[in-house]
């Protein structure tokens, strides 16, 4: 068992590892998503990641996370069989005020190493796990799987798209804006809007292209470039499919 401190990057990352993992925020906040369950990790909330489960995570600005790695499935935890229940599935668990003093001690112990540091970390990890197991035994309700994006998240996505129309916009980049994995984002977005992320990005590109064509005298090639189309002909093709008009027709106000 390994207990350590880590600052998580703001840019969303996705990975998996064979070890079980416990993450608690000592300062700041981070967002995690495991098996479609998303939640914040901070001083009052912990995230439990079963070994082998792919998970997405990102820090919200400056943060300081306590991370504990334990042997994964099929290996002996060495802390009692009932503790293995903690890692049966992903969990986001609320921490009560009684754990705050323990977290203060953990932060001090990990930042001020002394003799027999490995032994201290092992016992410290055991106490933290035992406290969380007690919370689980008290019947802490578990979060449900996310099925849609919130209106605020959809607004954040639109703001990001409009600010980056002149660049390629990937699903991974959009997923990072709302702190979910790329694989889960597509389903969440379609459930929330009825269309795919690609269709929505194209719609915003065309809407801005239409505005520029009708309100400015900007050359069509420049409009295409500013709105993220690879060429003037690519813009013309998209406009014909979307409005049944040419860019010149839109400019003359016949759309």
N, C-alpha and C positions, 0 to 999 in steps of 0.2 A: 504494500500500500504506500502511495506517495502523496504527500500533501504539499501544495506550493501556492505561491501568489503569482498572478499573471494579469497584465493589462490587455484587454481584448481590443483588436483594431476596429475602427469605425466601419471600414469596408466589410461587407458581408462575406463570410467564408462558409464553405460546406465541406464536411469531411466525416469520416467514420473511423473508429478504432476498436480493437478487441476489448479494451478495458471498460468496465463500468466507470461512470464519472458522476461526481457530485460537484455542483457549482453554486457558490453563495457569493453575493456581492458584499464586499466590505466597505466600498465607497463607490459612488456612481451607480450606473445601471447598464445592463446589456439585455439584448433581445435574443431569445432562443426559439427554435422550432424543431420539434422531433415528432415524426409520424403525424404531421398535420396539426399537432398541438403547439400553439404559440403562447409565449408568456414572457414577462419581464423578470429578470434576475437582479435583485438588489439586496439591501440590508434586511428586508422583511420577507423575501421570497427566494427559495432555492429551486434549482432544476436538477432532476435526476435523469441521466442518460444511460440506458442499458447498453452494454457492450455490443458492438456491431451495428448499432443503429445510426444511419446517416442523419446529421443534424446541421442546421444553419444557425449562425450566430453572428452578432455584431455589437460593438460597444456604442453607447450613446455618449460620445465625447469622452472625457477623462473617466476612467473607471479602474477599480482594483478588485479583482475577483480571487476568491479562495477556491482552488480546484483540487479535488481529491480523485486520484486514479486507483481503482481496485481491480483485482483479477476478474476477468469476464466469466461468462457462462461456462460451466464444466470445470471450473477451477475452485479451489477452496478459498473462501474469504477469510477464514480464521477468526471470525467475529461472532459466531453463532448462526445456526441455520436459519432462524427466523429473520435475520437481517437481509437474507437474500430476497425476501419479499419486496424490499425497497426497489429492486431492480427488475421486477417482473415486467414492468412497462414504464414508459416515460411518465414523469410526474412533475408538476409544479406545486411546491408545498409552501404554505405560509408559515413563517417563523414568529413565535410569540416573544414578548419582552424578556422572558426568562433566558433566552438564548443570546441576548445581546452582550451580556457580560462574557459569555464563553467566546463569542466572536472577537471581542476586544482582546481577550487573552490570546486567541489564535493568531491574530494579526501581530501582536507583540512577539509571540514565540517564533513566528516565521521570519520576522524582520530583524530579530536580535538573536542570531544563532548562538548556542552555547554547547557545553559538553553533552554527549549522547543525544545529538539533535535527531538522529533517525528514530531512536526510541521514543523521544518526546512526540515527534510527528505521528508515529504509529498510535500512541495512546490518545493523542488529541483527535485524530481521525476517528478512532473508535468511539469516543464520547460524542462527537458530532453525529455519527451514524446512529448511535443508540437513541439520541434525542429525537432524530427524525423518525426512527422506527416507532417511538412512543407516540409521535403525532399521527402516524399512519394508523396505529392501533386505536386511537381515539376517534377514528372514522372521518378523517379529513376528506371532504368531497374533492373529487378529481375534475379537472377541466374537460370540457367537451371539445371535439374536433372542430376547428374553424371551417365554416362552410361559405363564407362570403367576406368581402372587403367592406370596411366601414366607409361612410360618405367622406370622412376626413382623409382616409387613405386614397380614395379615388381622386379627390382634389389634389393631393400631394403628387399623385402619378401624372395628372394632367399638367401641373406646374412644371414637373421635371421634363415631360415630353416637349412642351412648348419652349422651354429654355434650351433644348438640345435638338431642335428640328433639323439643323444643318449637319447633324452627325448621325451615323447608324445608331439605332436604339435596340438593344437586345432584350430578350425576356429576362436574362440574368440581371441586367441593369435595372429593369423595372421591379423585379422581385426584391432587389436590395433596398429599394425605397420604402418598402413596407415590411422588411425584415422577415420574409418567408423564403423557402427554398424555391428554386426555379421550377422544379417538378410540380410543386403544389400550387404555385402562383397561377399557372395557366387555368387550372380548374376553378380556383377562387375567382379569377377575373371574369371568366365566362359565366359563372353562376351569378355574379354581381351585375353584369352588364348585358348579357345575352349575346355578346360577340367575343372574338378572340383578341388578345393583345395586339396582334399584327393588324387586324382590321381597324382597331381603334386608333393606333398610331397613324395608319394611312388616312383615316378620316380627318384627323387633326392636321396632317400635312396638307391635305387638299383644301380644308377650310381656310388655312392661312394663305395658301397659294391663291385661292379665289379672292381673298381680301386684298392681297397685293396687286393682283391683276386689275381689280375694279377700282382701287383707291389710289394707285400710283402709276407712274409711267415706266416703272422698272422693266428692263428687257426680260423677255420670257425665260431666257437662259439663266439669268440671275435669280429670278423667282424660283426656278427649278432647284438651283444650288442652295438657296436659303432655306428651302422647305424640305431638303433631304432627298431630292430625286437625282438619280445618277446622271441624267441628261435632260435636255429640252424635250426630246422625243419621248422619254419615259414619263415626263409630266403630261405631255399631250395625250399619250395613251391612257393614263389614269384618269384625266379629266373627261375624255370621251366615254370611258366606261362608267364613270360616276355620274356625270351630268348629261351625257349625250351631246356635248358641245366641244368646240376647240378652245384653247386658251384665248384666242382672238375673239371668239364669240362671247366668252365671259367678260373680256375687257370692254366689249361694246355694250355690255349690260343686257344680253339676251338670255341669260341663264334663269 
